[in-house]
Amino acid sequence: MIVHKNKPKNIIYRQIDILKATVLATYKEWAAYRSHMAISIFVGPVTFLVQVFIWNAVYSTGNTVSGLTLNQIITYYGVVTIINYLTYDSADWNLQMLIQTGKFITFMLRPVSHCYYAFCQKLGHRLLALWVEFIPVYLLFLLVFKINLVPADLFWALISITLGFILMFLMNYCIGITGFWLTKTEGLRRAFILLRDLCAGVLVPLTLFPGFMQKILFFLPFQFITYVPTRVFIGSYELAGISLPIPYVVGMQAGAVIVMFLVYKLLWFLGIKRFTGVGA
C-alpha cells in the first residue's frame, strides 16, 4: 500500500495555484473595463459631500450630537467611504445569475468549490480597485478634504478590514444561495443591502440610534462589516453604552466570520439539492 505523505501539501499548493490564476484572470478581465470602476471615484466623494452638507446643517445648532463632534462625524464618513471601496462585493448577484441562467451547472463539474472561486474573483476585483478607486479617493480625502485617514493602529486596522472583507463576501454569498429557492433574488438583494448598510453603520453611525436599538445591533453581525472596521481604524469602539478594547472587538469580529461561514455551509448543503440546471 502506497501512502502519499505529501497529499495535504499538494492540495494546499493546488489551492494556491487556483487562487493566483483566478485573481490574475479577474484582474486582467476587469482591467480591460476599468472605466466602469473609475465612475465610483466620483460617486464616493459626491456621496461624502452630501453627508458633509447634511451634518454641517445639523451641527449649526450645536457642537455635539450624541457626544460626537462635527469633525468626528466627518472623519467617520471618510473612513467608511474608503473601507467600502476595499470591501465592496457582488457575489450575491453573480451567483444568482449563474443559478437563474443554468450556467451554474458548469461549476458543479469543476474540481473546485464555487465559493472559493468566487472569493478569488473578489480578491482580483478589489486588487484592481485598490489603485483605480481606493488610492485616488484616499488621496483626495487626505489632501483636499484634510481628513485624518491614518489608522490609530495599522496592525489591528488591517486585520479588522480583512475580516470585514470576508464577512461581506460570506453574507452576500448566502443571499446568492437563496437563488436555489427563489431563482430571482433581486427584491431580496435590494432589501438586504438596505438592511445591511443601515445596520452596519454605513448610513449613520450606530451610536446615533436609540439605546434599545443599539443593544439589538450589538448582537447582530452587520456591525462587523463596516462599523467595527471603522471604529478600529479610528482607535476606539463603543456601542450600546459598551466600550471594548480593540483586540477584543476584533476577536468578536473573527467569531462572526466563523459563524457566517457555518451558515454558508448549511445553506449550501440545503440549497445545492434544489438545483435543476433550468436554463442551461
N, C-alpha and C positions, 0 to 999 in steps of 0.2 A: 504494500500500500504506500502510495506517494503522498507525503504531506507537504502542501505548499505553504511554507513558512512565511513567504513574502506576499501572500494573498492580500492581507489587510493593507499593506503598504502599497500594493499595486492599485487597490481600489481608491486609496487616497490620491495617488498620482493621477488616476483616471479622472477623478472629480476635479482636480486642479486643472487638468488639460481642458475639460469641458468648460470650466469657469473662464479660463483665459480665451478660449476660442469664441465662446458666446459673447463675452464682454467686448472683445475686439470687433467681432462681426456687427454687433449692435452699435458700437461707437462709429464704425465706418458708415453703416447704413444711415444713421441719423445725422452724421456729419455732412452727408450729401444734401440734407434738407434742414440744415441748421438755421436757416432764415425763419422757419416756423417757431423754433425755440427762442430766437432772438426777439420775437414780439413781446415775450414776457419781460424783457428788460424794461419795457415801458409800463407794462401792466402793474408790476410790483411797486415801483416808485409812485405811480399815479394813485394806486390804492392807498399807499402810505401817506401821500399828501392829503388825501381826503380825510384820513384819520387825524392828521395834524390840524386841519381846519376845524374839524368837529371838536377836538379836545381843547383847542385854543378858545373856542366859544364856551365850552363847559367851564374851563378854568377862569374865565373872565369874571366870574362871581366869587371866586375863592382861590386859595393857594393849594389846597389838597382835596382829593376825592378818595374816600376810604383809606386815608393815610398815605396816598401816593401823590407825589408832586407831578407837575406837568412834564418836567424833564424825565422823570422815571417812566411815565406813561409813553412818551415819545421813544425812549430807549427800548422799552418793552416791545413796541410795534416794529421798531427797526430790527431787533433781534429775531422776532417772529418771522419777518419777511425773508431774511437771509436763510434762516433754518428751513423754511418751507421750500426754498429753491433746492436745498440738499435732499429733502425727504419726499419730494413730490413723487406720486406713484399713480399708475393707471392699470395695475394688474387686474382690477375688477372688470374694467371694460374689455381688456384683451381676452380674458378667459371666457367671459360670457359670449363674446363674438365667436370664439372658436367653437363653443358648445352650440350656439344658435345656428351656425352655418354647417355644422357637422365636421369641420376641419379638425376638431379635437381628436378625431379617431386616429390621425396620423401620429399623434403623441403617445397614444396607447401602444403603438407598435415600436416605439423607440426605447432603447435601454437606458433611459434617464428620466428621473422624476420631472414632470412638467413644472411643479412648484420650484424646484431647484433651477430649472432652465429659465423660468420667468424671473426669478431673483437675480440671476446672472444678467439677464436683459436689463433689469432696472439698474444694476451697477454700471453697465456700459452707457446707458442713457444718462445717468447722473454724472458720470465722469466727463461726458461731453458738456453737460450743463454747468460743470464746475468753472469752465473758462468762458462759455458762451453767456451764461446767466449770472452765476454767483459772483465771480470776481468783479465784473463791471458794476453790478449793483452795490456790492460791498464797498468798492472804492467811492462810488457816488455818495453813499450814506456817510462814509467816513470823512471824505474831503469836502463835500458840498454841504451836506446837512449837519456836519460836525457831531455825529452820533458816536458815542463810545462803543465801539464794536470789538473791544479787546476783552476776551473772556477772563473772568476772575481767576479761574484755574483751568488752563488749557487741557490738562490731562482728563479731568472729570467732564469738561465740556465735550471733548471728542467722544468719550465713551457714551455719554448721555445722548448725543446727537446720533451716534451709530445705533444705539438701542431704539431710539425713536424712528430711525430709518427702517429698521427691521420690523418694528411693531406696525408701522404704517402699511408696509407691504403685506404682512400677515392678515391684518384686518381687511384690507381691500381684497385680498385673495379669497378670504372667506365669503365676502359679498359676491365675488365672481362665482364661487362654488354653488351659490343658490341658483345659478343658471341651470343646474341639473334638474331642478324642480320647476323653475319659473320660465325657463328658456329666455325670455326677455326680462332683463333686470333693470332697465333704465329708470323706472319710477323708484324702485328700491334704492338704486345707486344715488339718485339725487337727494332722496330723503336722508340717506345715511351720511352723505357728505355734509349736509346742513347740520345734522345732529353732531357729527364728529367735530366739525370746525367750532361749533358752539361750545361743546363740552371739552374741547382740547385747548381752549383759550386763544383761538385764532381771532375770533371776532371781538371779544373783550376779555381782559384779564379775569381769571376765575375768582379773584378776591373781590370783584365788584358785584358778584351775585349775592343774594340774601344768604344769611347764615345757614338756614336749613338746606338750601340747595348746594352750598359749598360742602356740607357734610356728605351729601349724596355723591357729588362729583369726586370727592376724595377717594371713594371706594370704587369708582368706575375706572376702566383702563384708558379712557380717552386722554386724560391729563398727561399721560406718559408719552404721547406722540409729540406735542408741541409745548405745552405749559411747563412741564418738568425740564426739558432741554433748555428752554428759555431762561427759567429761573436758575438752573445750574450755570448757564452761561453768565448770567448777571452776578451770581455768587451767593444767593440766599433763596430759601424756599419757605413759603407759608401758604396755607390753605385751611379753611375752616377753623381758624384760630390755632392751628398746629404748625409750629416751626420745627423743622428737622435738619440735621446735619446733611450736607451734600452727599457724602458717601452712603449714608443710609437711604436717601431718596433714590440714588442711582441703583442701589441694591433692590429696592422695591420695583424699580423700572425693569430690571433684569428678570424679576419674578413674573411681572406682567407679560414679558416676551415669552417666557416658558409656558405660561398658562394659555396664551393665544396660540402658540404652536400646537399644544394639545387639542385646542378647539379646532384648529385647522385639520389635524389628523382625523378627528372624529367626523367632521363634516365631509371630508374627502372619502372616508370609508363608507359613509351612508350615501353620498351623492353619486359616486362613480358607478354604483349598481344601477342607477337610473338612466345612465347614458345609453342612447339607442342609435346615435350617429345620424339622426334625421338631418337631411340637407346635404349629406356628403355625396 
